[in-house]
Amino acid sequence: MDDFYKDFHKIFHQYIKFPKKKFRNFIKKINGNNFLSVGSGNAIFEFMIKMFYEENHKNINITCVDPDPTSYGGKYLNGQVFIEPSFNLFEDIEDFEPYDSLILVAPHPTEGIYDFEAIKKKKWNQIILVVERSGSAGTQPLLHYLNYLDKTNFLYDGTAEKYKDSYKEILYDYGIKYKIRKISYDGELIYEWIILEYNYKNKVMLDCFDEDDCNYN
């Protein structure tokens, strides 16, 4: 872990990809205490959340779920797992009562729909999402649900009705409280970090890298 702290700035910018000020603003909108992270991989994202959250002397507990946490690594990580998973699979969890909020680093669409099944498991206080809105990270039911919540036209290809039954039971449960958006240089990838909050009815707070990112729809 010492090597992690030495290379903190490099790791942060390579894997989080947002300026620290924006990341801190994102963390300030989090108000859960006991998070369940499904598909956590090496838990670098969860570790960063915990680190910044506890800067304000707030405690946060993050329980990770992943069958192969070392499968996600990189140049600076050398197989490091930052929070060891407590469960291999989402289906292994028998009691969801201790967890008030959920973290999902959205999977590739071919990896099943565990992201959306986790969302529907209970009424979460908050859901922290990392998605790629054009379709490369996050399943179709999840991405269409987000489209519905913020009334965007991302992924509008005539399939919206096909997925509506998937999310109709949570249609009015959550609102988008805060999101950070970054568009790739070629305009093809739309990265978003999103906080969904139970019964949130106010206007979405949107932060972007530049004005074009905010106006992108």
N, C-alpha and C positions, 0 to 999 in steps of 0.2 A: 504493500500500500504506500510505502514511502516514495517509490518511483512515481506513483500516481500523482502525489502532491507536487513533486518536482516538475512534472510535465503537465500540470493542471491546465494551463492556458492553451497549450497545444491540443490536449484532449477535449477541452470544452468546445473550442471552435471547430474541431473536426467532427465531433459527434452531436453536439447540441445545435451548432450552426446559427445560433442567434446571439446578438450582442448581450453581454451580461446584464446591462440595464433593462433590456426587454425581458430577459429571463426572470429577473427579480420582480418586475411588474407582474409577470404571469404568476409567480409564486405567491404574491400578496393577495391574489384573488382566490387562493385555495383555503378552504376552511374545514377540511376534514381532519380526523385524528387517526383513524385506523383504516389504512388503504389496503386493498387487495389488488395486486398487479398481475394480470393474466397475460402470459406470453412475454415474460420480462426479459428473456435472453440473459445477457451478462449483467443486467440491472444498472447500467451506467446512467440511464435517464432517471431511474428511481433514486439512485444514490445522489445525483445532483439535486433533485427535488428536496431530499432529506437534508442535504448540506445547506442549501440556501434557506430552507424553511427554519432550520434551527439557528440560523444567524440571528433571528429575532427572538431567540430563547423560547421557541415553541417546540413542543415535542410532537413527533409524528412517527407512527409505526407503519411500516410497509411490509406486507407479507407477499412474497413472490411465488409465482407458479410457472414452471417451465420444465419440460422433460430433458432438455439438453442446453443448459445455460452457456456452455462454452462454444456453442455453434456460432454465436455472434461475437466477433472479436475484430482486431484490426492492428494496424501498425504500432500503436502506442500501448496496446492493452496486453499482449502476450498471454492471452487466455485468462486474464484476470476476471473473476466474478465478484462483483462489488456487494451484492446481497445474495446470499445463497438461497435457492428456492426451498420453501417449506413443503411444497406439493409438486408432483410431476405434472399432473393434469387437472384441469378445472373440475372434471368429474370426480376427482378424489376427495374434494371438499365436502364434508357432511354437514357442517354447521356454518352458515353465512352470517349469523347474528353478530359476531364480534366486529364485522367490517361495516363501516358506514359509507365508504367511498371506494371508487374503482379507478384503476389506471389501465389503459389499453394502448400499447404501441401497436397500431393496427397491422395485421398480418397481410402478406401477399394474398390476393383473392383466391389463389388455388389451395390455400392451406385450411380450408373449411370455414365455418361461420362461428367459431368460438367467440369472436368479438361481440357479435350481436346477441348470442345466447347469454353471455355474461351480463350484458346490459339488462336483459329482461329477467334476470334471476331474482332481483328484489328492487325495492325503491331506494336507490342510492342517493345519498346527500349530494355528492358530486361525482362526475365522471370526467377524468382527464384523458383526452384523446390525442394521439399523434396520427394524422392521416395524410394521404396524398390524394387530393380531391378529384383528380382526373381519372383515378381508378387503379393505380399501381399499389396502393397500401390502404387496405380497408375493403371489406366485402361489399357487394352491391346493396344488400339490405341496409347496412349501416350508412353508406354514402348517400343513398336515396333518402334515408331518414334525415340526415343532416341537411340535404337540399330542401326538404320540406320545412325544417325548422327555421332556416334563414332565407327561405324563398329565393334561392339562387337557381341558375340554369345549368350548373355543372352536371355533367352526365345526362343531360336531357336528350335521350335517344328513343323516346317512345316506350321505354320499359318501366316507367314510374309506377303505373298501375299494377304491374306484375309483382312488385315488391311491397305494395301498400299493406297487404294482409300481414306481412312479416312484422310491421311495426305499428299496426293500428292499436294494439293494446297499450302502447306507451305514448300514443300520439300527443296527448296533452300533459304528460308527466314532467317533461324537461324543457328548459329553455337554454339557449346559448348565452352564457354570461360573458365570456371573454374569449377572444381568439387572436392569435398572431398568424399572419400570412406572409409567405415568401414565394414569389414566382421564380422559376428557373429562368436563366438567361434567354433560352429559346422560347419561353412562354408555354412550354408543353406540360410542365409539372407544377402543381399548386400545393405546396406544403402548408399544412395548418396544424397548429397546436390549439386545442379547443377545451374549454371548461363548460360542461353541461351541469346545470344545477336544478335540483328538484323544485318544481313550482316556480321557477324563475320566469317572470313575465315582463321584465324591463327590456330596454333597448340593448342590443348586442354591443359590447365594447370591442372595437376592432383596432388592432395595432398592426402596422405594416412596416416593411423596410423602406418603401418609398410610396409616393402618391399613386403611381400606376398599379402597385400591388393592391392598394385599397379599392381602387376603382375597377379592378378586374372582375368580370362576371360572365 
